[in-house]
């Protein structure tokens, strides 16, 4: 196997149709590259002319240390990391590829006179982080919820908890409308998210210009679902991003009620209903609900009956890494 650096055009040409997350798509990487103080480096592993591995990394150099991130912190991208597409289905071959590719990229990232630091959150398809452990990096399991969506929306609704089904039906009885609202809807959901963070005395550091460029680049693979009352007043919304395999709950979904009925339950149900109907990407069969690492959210998210799916974060085990993340987050925008 040999490792090459790719440009975004080459990356897009070689990205597999399935098995990657929406955050690996060129439009997302381009937006991150344009709106962060780091250099995007795209690594591809090849056996002959066949692509067998990919890994996008954002590198920021300073006189103190070189820091590599995948994804960059504080930009609303929950996972990125390596993608393996081995030519052989045999476990031994897959493990050989994983060790060789991760080892080669890490060697390149640590080739310099200053200490090199690493932080990444792997995608859910990357299930073997041992090569990072063997390089004395710290590995921590994290979790998300995957809801498998078939083509029978009513059957999907029946799989929800009783209380969640009741919330959906009560909301429908109130004539709350849920519509797709394009760019204006995405911006309104973004503003609502910022307001919610401010109410909790927290900063939402993701800039609108980045959200605008990312969703514009994704085109039909970014959708804004907006709920309004019978008078047309905004009640809440969710921005969803789509890969070829999955839909991703991305922004919005702040707690909202109308006449004591949950608006978010109806929003999620309409998203699931569209996935079941093949909208907007017919091959999508999963809804990634996120939120499985926050205790106060888990009770609600578990009502959808999704599968708890692990993924892994990897980082240099040092106080310098913690400092690098804080510094990076403060200057990235």
N, C-alpha and C positions, 0 to 999 in steps of 0.2 A: 504494500500500500504506500502511496505517496500523498502528501498533503500540499494543497495549493491555496493561495489566496485568490478570492473571487471578487469581481465587482458586482453591483446589485443586479445588473442585467444578466450576468452569468448565473447568479444566485437564483433569480426567478426562473431561468430556463431549466435549472437542474433540481429545483425544489420538487419533491415527490407530491403527487396528487393527493395522497392520503397519508396519515400518520404524523402530521405536523399540526401545530396549533396556529390559530389566526395570527399570533404575534410573530411567527416566523415569516409572514408574507412580506414581500418587498415594500409595500406601502407603509406598513408599520415600522419597519427598520429605517426607511427613509425619513419618516417623521421624527423618530428618535434621534437619528443622526443630525437632522436639521435643528433640533430644539434642545440639544444637550451639549455640554462642554466636554465632549469625548469623541474619539475617532472610532468609527465603525470598522471592524476587521472581520471579514467573512472567510472562514476556513472550510475547505472541502477536502474530504478524503476520497481517493480514487484507487481502484484496482484496474490498471490499464485505463480505458476510457469510461469505465463504469463508476458512477458515483456511489459510494457506500457509506458516507458520513458527512454531516454538516454541523457547523457550530458558529453562530454569530456572537461576537464579543465586542464590547465597547471599552476602549483603553484610554485612560487619562494619566498623563505623565506629570510629575512634579519633582522639584529638587529633593523631596523627602522620599518618595516612593512612586512606583508605577502601579496603578490600580486597574484591574480588569473586572468588568461587570457583565453579567448576562442573565437578566436584563439590567438596565440602569435603574438605580433606586428612584423612588418618588415620582414615577411617570405613569403609574396606573397599569403597568404590565406585570402581571403576577408571576409569569413563568416564561422561560426561553430555553437556554441551554442546548446541549448536543442532540442531534438526531442521527440515529443509526439505521441504515438500510442495507444490511448484509446480503451478499449474493447467496449465501448458503443458509438454510434454516437450522443447521446444527448448532447446538448450544456452544460447543467448543469453538467453532468458527466465530460466533457472535462475541464470545468473551475475548477472543484474540483481537478482533477488530476494536472492541471497546478499549482494551488496554493500550493497543498501539496508537489509536487515534487520540485518545485523551492524553496519553503520555507525550505524544509529539506536539500537540498544541500547547500543553503546559510548559514543555521545554522552550518553545518559542516565546511564550509570554514571560518566562523568567530569565530570558537571555539579555542581561544588562547589568550595569554597575550599581543600580539602586535596588533596594528590596522590592520585590513584586508581591502584590496582594491580589486576592481573588475572592469574588463573591458571585454566586449564581443560584438561581432557582430553576431546577430542571423541569422540563415538561413531563406530563404524566406518562408518556410512552417510554421515557428513559427510566428503567426500573433497576439498573445495576450500577450504583455509585461507588462500588468498591475501588475502582482505579484512583478515585480521589482520596479515599481512606489510606490507600497504600502510599500516597504522596504526602501523608501527615496533614491532610486537610480535615476540617471538622464537618461532619455530615449530620443533618437533622431532618427527621421525617416531618412533613406537613400534609395537609389534607384538603380535598375539595369534594363537592358532591356532583356526580354525573347521573343525570336522569335519562334513561334509555327511552326514546320516543318512537313508538311504532306508527303505523298509518291509520290507526283507529283512535281518534281523539277522545271519544266517549269512554273507551276502555282505559285510556290514560287517566281521565278524570276519576274513574272508579278506583284507581290505585292510590289516589291521594287519601290522606286521613279524613275521617268524618268531619272534623271541624273545618278543614281546609275546603272540602266540597261545599259545606254550608256557606262559608265566606264567599266563594265564587258565585253561588246561586243567589245569595242575598244582594251582591253587588249588581248582578244582571237584572234583578227585579227593580233596582233603583234607576234603571235607564242611564247608567254611567256609560259613556261612549269611550272606546279605545280605538284610536286611529294612528296611522303612520303619518308623521309630520315633517320628515325630511330635515334639512339643515336647521330650520327654526326650532324644530322639536329637540334636536340634539343640543342646541345652545340653551334652550330653556331647561332641559334636564341637567346640563352642566351647572347652570346658575343655581338650581335647586340643591344640587350636591354641595356647592360652595356654601350656601346658606346654612345647610344642615351642619357642616363642619364648624362654621362660625358659632352656631348655637351651642356647640359642645366645647367652645374655646380652643378649637384646633384649626390649623391652617390646611387648606386643600391646595397643595403646591403644584398641581398639574395645570399648566397654562392653557387658556382657551385657544390660542393660536396653534398649539400642538394638537389639541383635540380636533379642531377644525381641519387641519391638514391630514391627520390620520384617517378620519372618517371620510373625507373627500377622496383620499387615495383608495380607500376600500370600496367606494361607490355603493353598489347594491348590497355589499357584504357588511354594511353598517346601517342599522335601522333604529329609529326612535319611535317607541310605542308610548303614546301620550293618552292619559285618561282625563276626561272632562265631565263636569256635571251637566244636567239638562240645559242649563243656561250658558254653557260653553266655558265655564271657569276652569282653569288648570287645576287638577287635583294631584297629579304625580306622573312620573314617566320612568322608563327604563331604556337605555341604549344597549343594543345587542350587537355583537360582532360575530362573523361567521367564517369558519374555515370550510374545507370540503367535508369534514367529519362532524363538526360540532358547532353549536351556537353558544356564545359566551355572554353571560350577564356581566356588563362592564361598568356602566355608570347609572346613577339614579337609584330608584327603589327605596328612597328614604321613607320612613314610616309616615303613612298618610291614611286618614279615614274620612269617610263621607257618611254622615248620619250613622255613625258608630260602626260602619262596615269597612273592612280592609280594602283599600284600593290596590295595593300591591298584589294581593292574591289574584285579582281579576287580570292585572297586567301579565303576571307570569302565565296564567292560564291561556290568554290570547297568544302569547309567544309560543307556548307548547302546541296550541291548536294549529298555528301556521306551520310549525316544523312538521307536524303530522301530515299536513297537506302538501309538503314539499316546497314551502316558501321560506326564503327566497332561493335556497340552494337545495335541489332535490336529493342530493346525497347525504345531507345532514341527518343524523339519527340520534344525537345526544344534545342535552342542554346542560352546560356547566353552570351550576348555580353559585359557585364560589361560597365564601363565608363560612367554611367549615373549620376555620382556625380561631373563630371568635365565639366564645362560649354563649354570649347573649343571643347570637343569631342561630345557633345550631338547633334549638328546639323548633323554631319556625321552619328552617330549611329542611329538616328531617321529615316534615309533614308531606313532602312531595314524593317520598318513597324512593329517592335516588340512592345510588351506591356510593359509599364512602371510599374515595380513591386516594391513595397516597402519592406524594411526590417528594423530592428531596431538595433541601438547600445545602449549599457547600460554601465554606468560607475559610479563609486563613484564620487560624486560631490565635488571634493576638489583639491587644488593645489598639495597635496601630491600625488594624482593619476597621475597628469600630470608629476610630477617628476619621479614617478615609471616607467611610460611608456618610458620616455627618457632614464633613466638609464638602463632599461631592453633592449631597442633597442641597446644601445651601447655595451652591454656585451653578447648579445644572440648568437653571432656568434663566 
